[in-house]
Structures are given as structure tokens and as C-alpha cells.
């Protein structure tokens, strides 16, 4: 597998129809940046970092309903 190809790095789970959990936070980060709300963007960013650093939190945010 060639790691220089863009398709190798894609995460198809985020592009699902029902965006929830971490995908929703990513969309909120994007929206905050588009609106110029940099303080909100930073809070959301660090929230996402905390989620990815904690296996328990990551499991809670990504488990199916």
C-alpha cells in the first residue's frame, strides 16, 4: 500500500451519513473557523484532542447508538 496516496490517509467513517461523536465536533470546529469564532474553535479543538487522548472517552464518543 502506498502511503503517499491521499486515499490511504482517508477515514471513511467521518464521511458517513449520520455524523455524530467526533465527526460532529470536527464539523463544529470548521463552522467556528468559518464564522471567525476563534475562541470557540480553540475550545472545540482541545476538546477533540482530549477525546483522542483518552481511550475511554474515545470509546464513548464513537460507539454506535
Backbone as CSV, one residue per row, in Angstrom:
resi,resn,N_x,N_y,N_z,CA_x,CA_y,CA_z,C_x,C_y,C_z
1,UNK,0.845,-1.179,0.000,0.000,0.000,0.000,0.892,1.245,0.000
2,UNK,0.588,2.187,-0.849,1.383,3.394,-0.995,0.849,4.480,-0.053
3,UNK,1.616,4.845,0.940,1.180,5.846,1.915,1.252,7.261,1.375
4,UNK,1.799,7.448,0.196,1.834,8.778,-0.403,0.539,9.114,-1.124
5,UNK,-0.322,8.141,-1.298,-1.607,8.386,-1.947,-2.590,8.953,-0.929
6,UNK,-3.380,9.908,-1.379,-4.355,10.548,-0.499,-5.374,9.539,0.021
7,UNK,-5.764,8.591,-0.811,-6.794,7.638,-0.407,-6.347,6.776,0.772
8,UNK,-5.056,6.587,0.959,-4.573,5.787,2.076,-4.855,6.485,3.401
9,UNK,-4.842,7.798,3.409,-4.999,8.566,4.634,-6.445,8.904,4.966
10,UNK,-7.373,8.596,4.079,-8.774,8.973,4.303,-9.417,8.097,5.365
11,UNK,-10.305,8.696,6.145,-11.094,7.970,7.126,-12.541,8.035,6.662
12,UNK,-13.039,6.935,6.144,-14.371,6.912,5.571,-15.460,6.987,6.628
13,UNK,-15.149,6.654,7.881,-16.149,6.702,8.939,-16.667,8.121,9.149
14,UNK,-15.800,9.111,9.028,-16.194,10.507,9.240,-17.157,10.966,8.158
15,UNK,-17.075,10.390,6.964,-17.920,10.812,5.857,-19.244,10.066,5.800
16,UNK,-19.630,9.387,6.872,-20.887,8.649,6.866,-22.065,9.622,6.898
17,UNK,-23.261,9.109,6.615,-24.436,9.979,6.537,-24.823,10.547,7.886
18,UNK,-24.731,9.766,8.932,-25.076,10.254,10.259,-23.824,10.649,11.008
19,UNK,-23.455,11.907,10.908,-22.222,12.351,11.574,-22.541,12.599,13.036
20,UNK,-21.889,11.857,13.878,-22.072,12.024,15.311,-20.726,11.930,15.994
21,UNK,-20.718,12.150,17.278,-19.484,12.000,18.035,-18.389,12.933,17.567
22,UNK,-17.241,12.355,17.244,-16.065,13.148,16.857,-16.273,13.871,15.528
23,UNK,-17.005,13.272,14.622,-17.278,13.924,13.334,-18.073,15.201,13.509
24,UNK,-19.008,15.189,14.446,-19.805,16.386,14.723,-18.935,17.492,15.305
25,UNK,-17.999,17.113,16.169,-17.091,18.115,16.738,-16.214,18.701,15.642
26,UNK,-15.762,17.864,14.711,-14.955,18.359,13.587,-15.741,19.359,12.747
27,UNK,-17.012,19.054,12.498,-17.846,19.990,11.732,-18.031,21.303,12.492
28,UNK,-18.179,21.214,13.806,-18.336,22.420,14.618,-17.056,23.262,14.607
29,UNK,-15.904,22.599,14.611,-14.634,23.323,14.525,-14.560,24.077,13.198
30,UNK,-14.929,23.400,12.130,-14.919,24.027,10.807,-15.873,25.228,10.756
31,UNK,-17.070,25.055,11.319,-18.053,26.143,11.314,-17.578,27.327,12.154
32,UNK,-16.967,27.044,13.300,-16.467,28.126,14.153,-15.379,28.915,13.437
33,UNK,-14.509,28.218,12.730,-13.446,28.916,11.992,-14.053,29.767,10.871
34,UNK,-15.039,29.222,10.165,-15.675,29.960,9.061,-16.351,31.232,9.562
35,UNK,-16.881,31.197,10.789,-17.556,32.357,11.362,-16.598,33.307,12.072
36,UNK,-15.328,32.928,12.149,-14.351,33.779,12.811,-14.371,33.672,14.328
37,UNK,-15.035,32.655,14.851,-15.114,32.438,16.298,-13.908,31.618,16.743
38,UNK,-12.751,32.251,16.804,-11.514,31.533,17.071,-11.437,31.004,18.498
39,UNK,-12.051,31.671,19.436,-12.086,31.174,20.812,-12.871,29.876,20.913
40,UNK,-14.016,29.839,20.244,-14.840,28.628,20.222,-14.103,27.508,19.497
41,UNK,-13.456,27.857,18.395,-12.685,26.862,17.646,-11.608,26.239,18.525
42,UNK,-10.908,27.056,19.304,-9.838,26.542,20.152,-10.381,25.608,21.242
43,UNK,-11.493,25.981,21.854,-12.097,25.127,22.882,-12.509,23.787,22.286
44,UNK,-13.136,23.830,21.115,-13.556,22.588,20.464,-12.354,21.733,20.057
45,UNK,-11.310,22.391,19.571,-10.100,21.674,19.171,-9.506,20.915,20.351
46,UNK,-9.342,21.594,21.480,-8.745,20.942,22.645,-9.664,19.882,23.230
47,UNK,-10.965,20.055,23.078,-11.900,19.007,23.480,-11.676,17.759,22.641
48,UNK,-11.508,17.949,21.341,-11.250,16.818,20.449,-9.921,16.138,20.785
49,UNK,-8.912,16.918,21.095,-7.610,16.347,21.485,-7.766,15.501,22.746
50,UNK,-8.507,16.006,23.736,-8.725,15.242,24.971,-9.445,13.929,24.695
51,UNK,-10.420,13.974,23.789,-11.157,12.754,23.436,-10.216,11.727,22.825
52,UNK,-9.380,12.155,21.880,-8.466,11.219,21.217,-7.370,10.707,22.158
53,UNK,-7.043,11.442,23.182,-6.010,11.006,24.126,-6.538,10.017,25.162
54,UNK,-7.835,9.966,25.343,-8.423,9.095,26.358,-9.163,7.942,25.685
55,UNK,-8.676,6.724,25.838,-9.363,5.581,25.221,-10.815,5.451,25.677
56,UNK,-11.067,5.731,26.963,-12.433,5.627,27.464,-13.351,6.659,26.795
57,UNK,-12.893,7.905,26.729,-13.713,8.941,26.097,-13.906,8.663,24.610
58,UNK,-12.859,8.189,23.938,-12.971,7.879,22.517,-14.006,6.786,22.279
59,UNK,-14.006,5.776,23.128,-14.997,4.712,23.019,-16.405,5.252,23.217
60,UNK,-16.585,6.132,24.193,-17.903,6.699,24.464,-18.418,7.551,23.289
61,UNK,-17.541,8.315,22.681,-17.953,9.200,21.593,-18.148,8.480,20.276
62,UNK,-17.527,7.323,20.102,-17.585,6.655,18.797,-18.419,5.390,18.789
63,UNK,-18.954,4.977,19.927,-19.750,3.751,19.926,-21.086,3.996,19.232
64,UNK,-21.593,2.973,18.543,-22.885,3.130,17.866,-24.016,3.252,18.883
65,UNK,-25.082,3.910,18.468,-26.239,4.115,19.374,-26.987,2.851,19.639
